[in-house]
């Protein structure tokens, strides 16, 4: 009975983590990051005040965005409670030891996420903090999905043995590349450089524009400055944007090759996982291109965040199959 509740709770926590990522993306892209400049409340209140009640605010106030911000924060509290419940259940279950390490890591990352959430506000949307906040959320989701897959497959009936595969190192490298790409994407978005190159495949009609890496030093040297709207000049924004674009090409080629290797595997379940990976990869590429072609419309930009989460989950699923290749595949 505990196992069933554990699996349901894992799925719920994974779904909530995904929703929180999308809500965080919406808040970032809609410039709602500083609408509630205090933490954890909003202008000293547990619930967002009316627009008329907010006077002498250093940042523009919008009641609708404030409600979105506070709902995001309260859901984060609910998520934290779910993680504590999962850790507690794992300690009580006979088979819980196999999940304890990963869940404790999820708990630590959740605590870190709370600190990063506070720093995001107190450091006035510092791009480095915002970017780490996004990556930590993706890691939490990936870990929860991994634990869910392990728990849900325990005790299932199998029809045939999975052949062993040597794809595991390739998957780990792909996961690292995607995480690095998330860092580059988050850094691009938090610096408001997503439209620094509004054309494809060139950048402002140039194939090789000059790079300016002083942006990193400039960001580290700023103190008590709001980063909302971005502080980089045109050349620095181009540099940040192109790093993300070039990283996307490298990641696409590598993950596409990994998908090809998975599809060539003998076991049908590996091939299916490889096809899912291809789907997630192509979807993410198309969303990235659409961001530029349509000048970063909010729904597509949020979908781009969802796409990279789907890509990570596809890699986690393939890794789950390879890791347990001595076990059997599900009977449908």
SULBELQUI-V183273 format. One record per backbone hydrogen bond with DSSP energy under -0.5 kcal/mol. CO is the residue of the C=O (numbers start at 0). NH is the residue of the N-H. Records with the same first field share a line. If there is no record, write none. Layout:
# SULBELQUI-V183273
CO: NH + NH
This chain:
# SULBELQUI-V183273
0: 4
1: 5
2: 6
3: 7
4: 8
5: 9
6: 10
7: 11
8: 12
9: 13
10: 14
11: 15
12: 16
13: 17
14: 18
15: 19
16: 20
17: 21
18: 22
19: 23
20: 24
21: 25
22: 26
23: 27
24: 28
25: 29
26: 31 + 32
27: 30
31: 34
41: 44
44: 41
49: 52 + 53
50: 53
52: 54
61: 65
62: 66
63: 67
64: 68
65: 69
66: 70
67: 71
68: 72
69: 73
70: 74
71: 75
72: 76
73: 77
74: 78
75: 79
76: 80
77: 81
78: 82
79: 83
80: 84
81: 85
82: 86
83: 87
84: 88
85: 89
86: 90
87: 91
88: 92
92: 95
94: 97
95: 98 + 99
96: 100
98: 102
99: 103
100: 104
101: 105
102: 106
103: 107
104: 108
105: 109
106: 110
107: 111
108: 112
109: 113
110: 114
111: 115
112: 116
113: 117
114: 118
115: 119
116: 120
117: 121
118: 122
119: 124
120: 123
123: 226
125: 129
126: 130
127: 131
128: 132
129: 133
130: 134
131: 135
132: 136
133: 137
134: 138
135: 139
136: 140
137: 141
138: 142
139: 143
140: 144
141: 145
142: 146
143: 147
144: 148
145: 149
146: 150
147: 151
148: 152
149: 153
150: 153
152: 155
156: 330
159: 328
166: 170
167: 171
168: 172
169: 173
170: 174
171: 175
172: 176
173: 177
174: 178
175: 179
176: 180
177: 181
178: 182
179: 183
180: 184
181: 185
182: 186
183: 187
184: 188
185: 189
186: 190
187: 192
188: 191
192: 195
202: 205
205: 202
211: 214
212: 215 + 216
213: 217
214: 218
215: 219
216: 220
217: 221
226: 229
232: 236
233: 237
234: 238
235: 239
236: 240
237: 241
238: 242
239: 243
240: 244
241: 245
242: 246
243: 247
244: 248
245: 249
246: 250
247: 251
248: 252
249: 253
250: 254
251: 255
252: 256
253: 257
254: 258
255: 259
256: 260
257: 261
258: 262
259: 263
261: 264
266: 269 + 270
267: 271
268: 272
269: 273
270: 274
271: 275
272: 276
273: 277
274: 278
275: 279
276: 280
277: 281
278: 282
279: 283
280: 284
281: 285
282: 286
283: 287
284: 288
285: 289
286: 290
287: 291
288: 292
289: 293
290: 295
291: 294
296: 300
297: 301
298: 302
299: 303
300: 304
301: 305
302: 306
303: 307
304: 308
305: 309
306: 310
307: 311
308: 312
309: 313
310: 314
311: 315
312: 316
313: 317
314: 318
315: 319
316: 320
317: 321
318: 322
319: 323
321: 324
323: 326
326: 161
328: 158 + 159
329: 331
